[in-house]
Amino acid sequence: MTVVYSAEAVTSASRYMDDRAGLQAAMDAADALADDPDPPGSVRWGGTEWRRLRAGRYRILYSVEGDLVTIMRIDRITG
């Protein structure tokens, strides 16, 4: 499978450059979706075809279509 980052994902992730280690861990988890697009802890998000995966302090929203995984957003979880 191939993992691509949408422009919105790049923009949303860039807000967290103050936490390089945490953001890198989230991006590593996103890249690992190429090997397993449905890892433990991944769930459908709302009523959409998107999926959600938590990686440390981050939430990754993504979609899977055929052999393509598209990262839609990467956001830091508050609280």
C-alpha positions as protocol buffer text, in pm:
chain_id: "A"
residue {
  index: 1
  type: MET
  ca { x: 0 y: 0 z: 0 }
}
residue {
  index: 2
  type: THR
  ca { x: 97 y: 361 z: -47 }
}
residue {
  index: 3
  type: VAL
  ca { x: 52 y: 635 z: 215 }
}
residue {
  index: 4
  type: VAL
  ca { x: -1 y: 993 z: 100 }
}
residue {
  index: 5
  type: TYR
  ca { x: -58 y: 1306 z: 309 }
}
residue {
  index: 6
  type: SER
  ca { x: -329 y: 1549 z: 202 }
}
residue {
  index: 7
  type: ALA
  ca { x: -249 y: 1921 z: 200 }
}
residue {
  index: 8
  type: GLU
  ca { x: -479 y: 1957 z: 502 }
}
residue {
  index: 9
  type: ALA
  ca { x: -281 y: 1689 z: 690 }
}
residue {
  index: 10
  type: VAL
  ca { x: 46 y: 1869 z: 623 }
}
residue {
  index: 11
  type: THR
  ca { x: -104 y: 2199 z: 738 }
}
residue {
  index: 12
  type: SER
  ca { x: -262 y: 2050 z: 1052 }
}
residue {
  index: 13
  type: ALA
  ca { x: 58 y: 1864 z: 1147 }
}
residue {
  index: 14
  type: SER
  ca { x: 279 y: 2168 z: 1093 }
}
residue {
  index: 15
  type: ARG
  ca { x: 109 y: 2342 z: 1387 }
}
residue {
  index: 16
  type: TYR
  ca { x: 278 y: 2099 z: 1626 }
}
residue {
  index: 17
  type: MET
  ca { x: 641 y: 2152 z: 1531 }
}
residue {
  index: 18
  type: ASP
  ca { x: 705 y: 2247 z: 1895 }
}
residue {
  index: 19
  type: ASP
  ca { x: 669 y: 1874 z: 1976 }
}
residue {
  index: 20
  type: ARG
  ca { x: 899 y: 1721 z: 1717 }
}
residue {
  index: 21
  type: ALA
  ca { x: 937 y: 1386 z: 1894 }
}
residue {
  index: 22
  type: GLY
  ca { x: 562 y: 1340 z: 1941 }
}
residue {
  index: 23
  type: LEU
  ca { x: 485 y: 1452 z: 1588 }
}
residue {
  index: 24
  type: GLN
  ca { x: 752 y: 1218 z: 1449 }
}
residue {
  index: 25
  type: ALA
  ca { x: 595 y: 927 z: 1640 }
}
residue {
  index: 26
  type: ALA
  ca { x: 255 y: 1016 z: 1492 }
}
residue {
  index: 27
  type: MET
  ca { x: 400 y: 1033 z: 1141 }
}
residue {
  index: 28
  type: ASP
  ca { x: 576 y: 700 z: 1193 }
}
residue {
  index: 29
  type: ALA
  ca { x: 239 y: 549 z: 1296 }
}
residue {
  index: 30
  type: ALA
  ca { x: 78 y: 703 z: 986 }
}
residue {
  index: 31
  type: ASP
  ca { x: 351 y: 564 z: 761 }
}
residue {
  index: 32
  type: ALA
  ca { x: 307 y: 219 z: 919 }
}
residue {
  index: 33
  type: LEU
  ca { x: -48 y: 215 z: 782 }
}
residue {
  index: 34
  type: ALA
  ca { x: 111 y: 107 z: 452 }
}
residue {
  index: 35
  type: ASP
  ca { x: 176 y: -233 z: 613 }
}
residue {
  index: 36
  type: ASP
  ca { x: -146 y: -256 z: 816 }
}
residue {
  index: 37
  type: PRO
  ca { x: -425 y: -8 z: 735 }
}
residue {
  index: 38
  type: ASP
  ca { x: -641 y: -148 z: 1018 }
}
residue {
  index: 39
  type: PRO
  ca { x: -406 y: -171 z: 1319 }
}
residue {
  index: 40
  type: PRO
  ca { x: -529 y: -241 z: 1673 }
}
residue {
  index: 41
  type: GLY
  ca { x: -689 y: 75 z: 1811 }
}
residue {
  index: 42
  type: SER
  ca { x: -804 y: 200 z: 1471 }
}
residue {
  index: 43
  type: VAL
  ca { x: -1177 y: 273 z: 1456 }
}
residue {
  index: 44
  type: ARG
  ca { x: -1425 y: 416 z: 1209 }
}
residue {
  index: 45
  type: TRP
  ca { x: -1474 y: 787 z: 1266 }
}
residue {
  index: 46
  type: GLY
  ca { x: -1834 y: 902 z: 1288 }
}
residue {
  index: 47
  type: GLY
  ca { x: -2059 y: 812 z: 998 }
}
residue {
  index: 48
  type: THR
  ca { x: -1783 y: 854 z: 740 }
}
residue {
  index: 49
  type: GLU
  ca { x: -1546 y: 616 z: 565 }
}
residue {
  index: 50
  type: TRP
  ca { x: -1260 y: 779 z: 752 }
}
residue {
  index: 51
  type: ARG
  ca { x: -1074 y: 594 z: 1025 }
}
residue {
  index: 52
  type: ARG
  ca { x: -913 y: 727 z: 1341 }
}
residue {
  index: 53
  type: LEU
  ca { x: -592 y: 610 z: 1500 }
}
residue {
  index: 54
  type: ARG
  ca { x: -438 y: 750 z: 1816 }
}
residue {
  index: 55
  type: ALA
  ca { x: -62 y: 768 z: 1839 }
}
residue {
  index: 56
  type: GLY
  ca { x: 57 y: 909 z: 2169 }
}
residue {
  index: 57
  type: ARG
  ca { x: -87 y: 1260 z: 2205 }
}
residue {
  index: 58
  type: TYR
  ca { x: -200 y: 1266 z: 1841 }
}
residue {
  index: 59
  type: ARG
  ca { x: -506 y: 1159 z: 1645 }
}
residue {
  index: 60
  type: ILE
  ca { x: -462 y: 1055 z: 1283 }
}
residue {
  index: 61
  type: LEU
  ca { x: -765 y: 1067 z: 1054 }
}
residue {
  index: 62
  type: TYR
  ca { x: -726 y: 870 z: 733 }
}
residue {
  index: 63
  type: SER
  ca { x: -909 y: 691 z: 457 }
}
residue {
  index: 64
  type: VAL
  ca { x: -832 y: 369 z: 273 }
}
residue {
  index: 65
  type: GLU
  ca { x: -925 y: 324 z: -91 }
}
residue {
  index: 66
  type: GLY
  ca { x: -785 y: 18 z: -263 }
}
residue {
  index: 67
  type: ASP
  ca { x: -408 y: 28 z: -219 }
}
residue {
  index: 68
  type: LEU
  ca { x: -403 y: 395 z: -117 }
}
residue {
  index: 69
  type: VAL
  ca { x: -405 y: 527 z: 240 }
}
residue {
  index: 70
  type: THR
  ca { x: -469 y: 901 z: 253 }
}
residue {
  index: 71
  type: ILE
  ca { x: -383 y: 1082 z: 574 }
}
residue {
  index: 72
  type: MET
  ca { x: -651 y: 1350 z: 608 }
}
residue {
  index: 73
  type: ARG
  ca { x: -549 y: 1521 z: 935 }
}
residue {
  index: 74
  type: ILE
  ca { x: -306 y: 1491 z: 1224 }
}
residue {
  index: 75
  type: ASP
  ca { x: -420 y: 1670 z: 1541 }
}
residue {
  index: 76
  type: ARG
  ca { x: -294 y: 1683 z: 1897 }
}
residue {
  index: 77
  type: ILE
  ca { x: -534 y: 1553 z: 2159 }
}
residue {
  index: 78
  type: THR
  ca { x: -597 y: 1792 z: 2447 }
}
residue {
  index: 79
  type: GLY
  ca { x: -652 y: 1686 z: 2800 }
}
